Amino acid sequence: MPDIVIVDTSSLIALDKIDLLSLLCKIYSEVLIPETVIKEFGDVSLPCASIKKLESNLIKLLITDLNLGRGEAEVIALASQTGTRMMIDDLRARKIAENMGLTITGTIGFLIKAAKLGLIKSAYEKVKELRNKGFYISDKLLDGIKKLE
């Protein structure tokens, strides 16, 4: 059953690099994208995308006190306000979100889900492709994904 996700810049970039950006609309009924993420990434032409403008004291706190980028801060603030799952890869931002009790997935989790749903042939191959295009993915993680298939 499709649901809603809030997406960060890094996930958009990663999916765009492997030509799977449109897959977001096949898994999620709505993709929420904070305004700053659009400014960082550029226009996203997805029929399921909604751009959200945010003002929140939490954003200021995440940026000034916890040293997150504005995009990550807006994703976390929107997830906190709405209770919506977020797709974010930055480890520091993920740890903060986990500590806040938010629901998180990442680009690799998304690819694994897409493979399980039969929307792509192999999450392992797509993660290898990401790695070949400059994204850091540890050998241990890559081996773990291969064992899932």
Secondary structure by P-SEA (a helix, b strand, c coil): cbbbbbbcaaaaaaaaaacccccccccccbbbbcaaaaaaccccccccbbbbbbbcaaaaaaaccccccaaaaaaaaaaaaccbbbbbccaaaaaaaaaaccccccaaaaaaaaaaacccccaaaaaaaaaaacccccaaaaaaaaaac
